[in-house]
Amino acid sequence: LTRWISKKLFFYIRCLVMRVTIMGSGTMVPSNERNSSGVLVEHENIFSMIDFSSGSIHNLLKKGPTYHDIDRIYFTHNHPDHICDLVPFLFASRYPKDPRIKDLEIIAGPGFKRFFDTLMQAYKSWLIPTTYKVEIIEQDEETKSYDGLVVTSKKMKHIELSRGYRFEFSNGKSVVFSGDTDYCDGMISLGREADLMILECSMPDDMKVQGHMTPSECGKLAQKTNCRKLCLTHFYPVCDHKNVRAKCLAEYSGDLFLAEDLMEFNI
């Protein structure tokens, strides 16, 4: 009984604020400090993941939610370093001693349903829900509302499926997520006047890779959007040995954060 009351109290307190937690700040390159991409968004007792890659399902336990509690997953695209914990998440949800019963929504760009159906076929019956339903919602460049959370998506400059998201909360605050992208107008449009922008920063300036951002590019883009806070994430290991902060702040005058796993923002 005490454990049940503690958990209920935990979720009641957490639903009073809009909270964003970095579940993974790195890539698929193995690291003891950084899991690959994933972000948890909490608002009004709704739990959403933006991307869900390696390590996210275990980091969730450190914050409190389990596979029972996630209401929605938003995928920026379907590369392994953004999606691979979906498989263990769905598999765990079938645990016969404690199965998930809450329906799950997955939001992603056009073409994701075909990818998801192929994934289900590859694992045969091992991932298919039996005690709940999964609904795939393909969202292109448009705005939709999910339980009062207004979500706008735009194409990103990475792969055809790539979409960035802007979340607008009932308290007027906004958070923006790029997923993987190069410098592009879609991200500038999403990020305008955002309270927090979470922007990928894969490589240092002297190792630029097409389809990804560098610290100075992140600073220029953030400055153009006039976002209030900027959080850089998706660091390849080489970034930990470069002065990412200085390069970004040479272009950006707002509050800058370099993502770490389990870093929290109250919005």
PyMOL commands that set and color helices and strands:
alter all, ss='L'
color gray80, all
select helices_A, chain A and resi 2-14+56-63+80-83+86-92+112-122+185-191+205-207+215-225+237-241+244-249
alter helices_A, ss='H'
color red, helices_A
select strands_A, chain A and resi 19-24+38-43+46-52+72-74+104-108+134-138+143-146+149-155+163-168+174-177+196-200+229-233+255-258+264-266
alter strands_A, ss='S'
color yellow, strands_A
deselect
rebuild
show_as cartoon
